[in-house]
């Protein structure tokens, strides 16, 4: 799919920006779908103003594209997010049936009672039923998700964390893998994971050490109220047999500490 025009939703976000750069480096032309033009733009990309949830501007944005990579995700409202995916698929079918890549989450089907993950599962189903040539890439939790989880937990005197495991992955690794497979026109469903399956208490201790902070990590073994935390305890959000990235949790912490 090199030298062809690929539309990227969510191209101004933490995964979208490195994805846009990776696609450009692979020889593709890239059009970023955005609700408003960003102040910071990736050099070499073009930008189309549209709203995938409302459906406005989509037909114009898809003119001439041979591929769509749907990275955008509305965490605040899963129903709106599903509607946005449906809007994109419908317009894509009318715009020449481009290859459609969708980013989902490893283990989402194993998490019950959490709307955001249910929305991702429903999005997968819509893509599979769309009749479009498609690729679904499920990634494990991003390093910055684990970082945010620990930041919230650190507000208490002790660092209370689920006694479970994560296999967090760098967004840059996901971006490169996704771009490589999109440019090759690959189809099907695959998982992509971080390089290590780590116990969350060990991740928390490394997180504290990287900040030069003292503190006690307290692993929580009782069933936790949030379905995602329970999934971590059960080990439902890892995929040890999946292809893996290379940026470790320690690499992520070191880089973040260097940035200050």
C-alpha positions as CSV (number, residue, x, y, z in Angstrom):
1,X,0.0,0.0,0.0
2,X,3.0,2.3,-0.3
3,X,2.6,5.4,-2.5
4,X,-1.1,5.2,-1.8
5,X,-3.2,7.6,0.3
6,X,-4.1,6.3,3.8
7,X,-6.6,8.1,6.0
8,X,-5.8,7.9,9.7
9,X,-8.4,8.8,12.4
10,X,-7.0,9.8,15.8
11,X,-3.8,10.9,14.0
12,X,-3.2,13.7,16.5
13,X,-3.2,11.4,19.5
14,X,-0.5,9.4,21.4
15,X,-0.7,6.4,19.0
16,X,-1.8,8.3,15.9
17,X,1.2,10.7,15.7
18,X,3.9,8.0,15.6
19,X,1.6,5.9,13.3
20,X,1.4,8.8,10.8
21,X,5.2,9.2,10.9
22,X,5.7,5.4,10.4
23,X,3.3,5.4,7.4
24,X,5.1,8.3,5.8
25,X,8.5,6.7,6.4
26,X,7.1,3.6,4.6
27,X,6.3,5.6,1.5
28,X,2.6,6.2,1.9
29,X,0.8,9.5,1.6
30,X,-1.2,10.2,4.8
31,X,-4.4,12.2,5.4
32,X,-5.2,12.8,9.1
33,X,-8.9,13.0,10.0
34,X,-9.3,15.6,12.7
35,X,-12.2,17.6,14.2
36,X,-10.1,20.8,14.2
37,X,-6.7,21.5,12.7
38,X,-3.9,21.0,15.3
39,X,-1.3,23.5,16.1
40,X,1.4,20.8,15.8
41,X,1.3,18.8,12.6
42,X,3.4,16.0,11.3
43,X,5.5,17.2,8.4
44,X,4.4,15.6,5.1
45,X,0.9,14.7,6.2
46,X,-2.3,16.4,5.0
47,X,-5.2,17.1,7.3
48,X,-9.0,16.8,6.7
49,X,-11.5,18.4,9.1
50,X,-14.3,16.0,9.8
51,X,-16.2,14.4,12.7
52,X,-16.4,10.6,12.5
53,X,-18.9,10.4,15.3
54,X,-21.3,12.9,13.8
55,X,-20.5,11.7,10.3
56,X,-19.9,15.2,9.0
57,X,-17.2,15.6,6.4
58,X,-16.4,11.9,6.0
59,X,-17.3,11.5,2.4
60,X,-15.0,14.4,1.5
61,X,-12.2,13.0,3.7
62,X,-12.3,9.6,2.1
63,X,-12.0,10.8,-1.5
64,X,-9.1,9.0,-3.2
65,X,-8.1,6.9,-0.2
66,X,-7.0,3.3,-0.6
67,X,-6.8,2.6,3.2
68,X,-8.3,3.7,6.4
69,X,-6.6,3.2,9.8
70,X,-9.1,3.8,12.6
71,X,-7.2,4.7,15.7
72,X,-9.5,7.3,17.3
73,X,-11.4,6.1,20.4
74,X,-14.0,8.0,22.4
75,X,-13.4,6.7,26.0
76,X,-16.1,8.9,27.4
77,X,-19.0,7.4,25.5
78,X,-18.7,3.8,24.1
79,X,-22.0,4.1,22.3
80,X,-20.9,7.2,20.4
81,X,-17.6,5.5,19.6
82,X,-19.4,2.5,18.1
83,X,-21.6,4.9,16.1
84,X,-18.5,6.6,14.8
85,X,-17.0,3.3,13.7
86,X,-20.2,2.4,11.9
87,X,-20.2,5.8,10.2
88,X,-16.7,5.3,8.9
89,X,-17.5,1.8,7.6
90,X,-20.6,2.9,5.8
91,X,-18.8,5.8,4.1
92,X,-15.8,3.6,3.3
93,X,-18.1,1.1,1.5
94,X,-19.5,3.9,-0.6
95,X,-16.0,5.3,-1.3
96,X,-14.5,2.4,-3.2
97,X,-14.1,-0.2,-0.4
98,X,-10.6,0.7,0.9
99,X,-8.6,-1.6,3.2
100,X,-9.8,-0.9,6.8
101,X,-7.5,-1.3,9.8
102,X,-9.0,-1.2,13.3
103,X,-7.1,-0.9,16.6
104,X,-8.5,-2.9,19.5
105,X,-7.4,-4.2,22.9
106,X,-6.0,-7.5,23.9
107,X,-8.3,-9.2,26.4
108,X,-11.2,-6.9,25.8
109,X,-13.6,-9.8,25.2
110,X,-12.6,-11.2,28.6
111,X,-13.6,-8.1,30.5
112,X,-17.2,-8.0,31.5
113,X,-19.1,-4.9,32.7
114,X,-16.8,-2.1,31.3
115,X,-18.4,-0.1,28.5
116,X,-15.2,1.1,26.9
117,X,-13.9,-2.4,26.3
118,X,-17.4,-3.6,25.2
119,X,-17.4,-0.8,22.6
120,X,-14.1,-2.1,21.3
121,X,-15.5,-5.6,21.0
122,X,-18.5,-4.3,19.2
123,X,-16.3,-2.3,16.9
124,X,-14.4,-5.5,15.9
125,X,-17.7,-7.2,15.1
126,X,-18.8,-4.3,12.9
127,X,-15.5,-4.4,11.0
128,X,-15.7,-8.1,10.5
129,X,-19.2,-7.9,9.2
130,X,-18.5,-4.9,7.0
131,X,-17.5,-6.8,3.9
132,X,-14.4,-4.6,3.6
133,X,-10.9,-6.0,3.3
134,X,-9.8,-5.5,6.9
135,X,-7.1,-5.9,9.6
136,X,-7.9,-5.9,13.3
137,X,-4.8,-5.3,15.5
138,X,-5.4,-5.8,19.3
139,X,-2.6,-4.3,21.4
140,X,-1.9,-4.8,25.1
141,X,-2.1,-1.9,27.5
142,X,0.2,1.0,26.7
143,X,3.1,1.9,29.0
144,X,1.5,5.3,29.6
145,X,-1.7,3.5,30.8
146,X,0.3,1.7,33.5
147,X,2.0,5.0,34.3
148,X,-1.3,6.8,34.7
149,X,-2.7,3.9,36.9
150,X,0.3,4.2,39.2
151,X,0.1,8.0,39.3
152,X,-3.4,7.7,40.6
153,X,-2.6,5.0,43.1
154,X,0.4,7.0,44.4
155,X,-1.9,9.7,45.9
156,X,-2.4,7.4,48.9
157,X,0.2,6.9,51.6
158,X,0.9,3.4,50.3
159,X,0.9,2.4,46.7
160,X,-2.0,0.0,46.4
161,X,-2.0,-2.0,43.2
162,X,-3.7,-5.2,41.9
163,X,-1.7,-8.3,42.5
164,X,-1.8,-9.3,38.9
165,X,0.2,-8.9,35.6
166,X,0.5,-6.6,32.7
167,X,2.4,-6.8,29.4
168,X,2.5,-3.1,28.6
169,X,3.7,-1.9,25.2
170,X,5.2,1.3,23.8
171,X,2.9,3.2,21.5
172,X,5.9,3.6,19.1
173,X,6.2,-0.2,18.8
174,X,2.5,-0.5,18.1
175,X,2.7,2.3,15.5
176,X,5.6,0.6,13.7
177,X,3.9,-2.8,13.7
178,X,0.6,-1.4,12.6
179,X,2.1,0.7,9.8
180,X,4.2,-2.3,8.5
181,X,1.1,-4.5,8.3
182,X,-1.1,-1.8,6.8
183,X,1.5,-1.0,4.1
184,X,1.6,-4.7,3.2
185,X,-2.2,-4.8,2.9
186,X,-2.4,-7.6,5.5
187,X,-5.8,-8.9,6.5
188,X,-7.2,-10.8,9.5
189,X,-7.0,-10.4,13.3
190,X,-3.8,-10.4,15.3
191,X,-2.5,-9.5,18.8
192,X,0.5,-7.4,19.6
193,X,2.1,-7.2,23.0
194,X,4.8,-5.7,25.1
195,X,8.2,-7.4,25.5
196,X,7.6,-8.6,29.1
197,X,4.9,-10.0,31.2
198,X,5.5,-8.3,34.6
199,X,3.8,-8.4,38.0
200,X,2.1,-5.1,38.7
201,X,3.7,-4.8,42.1
202,X,7.2,-5.1,40.5
203,X,6.2,-2.5,37.9
204,X,5.1,-0.2,40.8
205,X,8.5,-0.6,42.6
206,X,10.4,0.2,39.4
207,X,8.1,3.2,38.9
208,X,8.9,4.5,42.4
209,X,12.6,3.9,41.9
210,X,12.6,5.8,38.6
211,X,11.2,8.8,40.5
212,X,13.7,8.5,43.3
213,X,10.8,8.0,45.7
214,X,10.5,5.8,48.8
215,X,7.3,4.0,49.4
216,X,5.7,0.7,50.2
217,X,3.9,-1.2,47.5
218,X,0.9,-3.1,48.8
219,X,-0.4,-5.8,46.4
220,X,-4.2,-6.2,46.6
221,X,-5.3,-9.8,46.4
222,X,-9.0,-9.4,47.2
223,X,-11.4,-9.1,44.2
224,X,-11.4,-5.4,43.2
225,X,-14.5,-3.5,42.2
226,X,-13.4,-2.3,38.8
227,X,-13.7,-4.9,36.0
228,X,-10.4,-3.9,34.4
229,X,-8.6,-4.3,37.8
230,X,-10.1,-7.7,38.2
231,X,-8.9,-8.6,34.7
232,X,-5.4,-7.6,35.7
233,X,-5.6,-9.9,38.7
234,X,-6.7,-12.8,36.5
235,X,-4.1,-12.1,33.9
236,X,-6.7,-11.5,31.2
237,X,-4.9,-8.5,29.6
238,X,-1.7,-10.3,28.5
239,X,-0.9,-12.5,25.5
240,X,2.5,-14.2,25.9
241,X,2.4,-15.9,22.5
242,X,1.8,-12.7,20.5
243,X,4.4,-10.9,18.5
244,X,6.1,-8.4,20.8
245,X,7.5,-4.9,20.8
246,X,11.0,-4.1,22.0
247,X,10.6,-1.1,24.4
248,X,10.5,-2.4,27.9
249,X,8.9,-0.9,31.0
250,X,12.3,0.1,32.3
251,X,13.1,1.8,28.9
252,X,9.9,3.7,29.2
253,X,10.6,4.8,32.8
254,X,14.2,5.8,31.9
255,X,13.1,7.9,28.9
256,X,10.3,9.6,30.9
257,X,12.8,10.4,33.8
258,X,15.2,11.9,31.3
259,X,12.5,14.2,29.9
260,X,11.9,15.4,33.5
